[in-house]
Amino acid sequence: MARTKTLRHLLAPGRIGPMTLSNRVVLPAMDMNACVDGELHQTEIDHYAARAAGGTGMIITGASAIAFPVGATSLKEPGLSDDRFIPGLKALADAVHASGSKLCVQSTHHGKVARIDTLQGRPLLVPSEPDFSYDMSAMADNSKDELMKMGAVTGGKKASYHEATAEDIAWL
């Protein structure tokens, strides 16, 4: 009883700007890595629908690439930049809304950590070229197999950079 009394606002309706939530329980963003070439599939939709059915007031998706595959860290993250992504996004929104939950899509461009750009031979789009080198000493505790798996993401390629212009920002 005391716990319910101290958390009474948690399950009460809340507002974010003009939007009213059925409660103040929010599922924060977490990457599912369940998409195929940027397209949402039923596995991911079912996951979020179950969270909504469980009473979550708002669900925030994992990173969704605004220019897929440009700026993506994985080919398994949702894409937002093409009409072919609309059916999966609509199915996700419909499933979440059916349980009374709100949906927030985390739209992203990963800039200097957009590993797919490096893998596919594109320079990383950054506000300014990094003027530092990474301290790799933390990698000393990794096994050879672990290091090989990390390097496999970019095919062992080294990143190059492109400083964003006004035209790049407009395109994004």
Secondary structure, DSSP 8 states (H G I E B T S, - for coil): -HHHHHTTTTTS-EEETTEEESSS-EE--------BTTB--HHHHHHHHHHHHTT-SEEEEEEEETBTTBT-S-TTS-B-SSGGGHHHHHHHHHHHHHTT-EEEEEEE--GGG-HHHHHTT--EEESS---S---GGGGGGS-HHHHHHHHHTTTT----EEE--HHHHHH-
